[in-house]
Amino acid sequence: MIDAKAEFIKAYSNLPVPTREEVIVVIDGKPITWDVAYFEVSGDTQLGKKIVEKLVKMKILGCE
């Protein structure tokens, strides 16, 4: 999971600023933008962990 978190942060840092306002994933019926995801993931919140898990399941993160 730590590798996926680092991968997310690296991907976020390479995004154009306007793209960071776009929705990346939906958790519990709520759309999550890149900005919100970054805040949650970098803060090690429960929502951040859910976001990373879902992005791995969707093969957005952790793909080799």
Residue pairs with C-beta under 8 A, 6 or more apart in sequence:
1 49
1 52
1 53
3 62
4 52
4 55
4 56
4 61
4 62
5 41
5 48
5 52
7 61
7 62
8 37
8 38
8 41
8 51
8 52
8 55
8 61
9 38
9 41
9 42
11 61
12 20
12 34
12 37
12 38
15 34
19 34
20 33
20 34
20 35
20 38
21 33
21 34
21 35
22 33
22 34
23 31
23 32
23 33
24 32
24 33
24 34
24 37
24 55
24 60
25 31
25 32
25 37
25 51
25 54
25 55
25 58
25 60
26 32
27 47
27 50
27 51
27 54
32 40
32 47
32 51
37 48
37 51
40 47
40 48
40 51
41 48
41 51
41 52
42 48
52 61
55 61
55 62
56 62
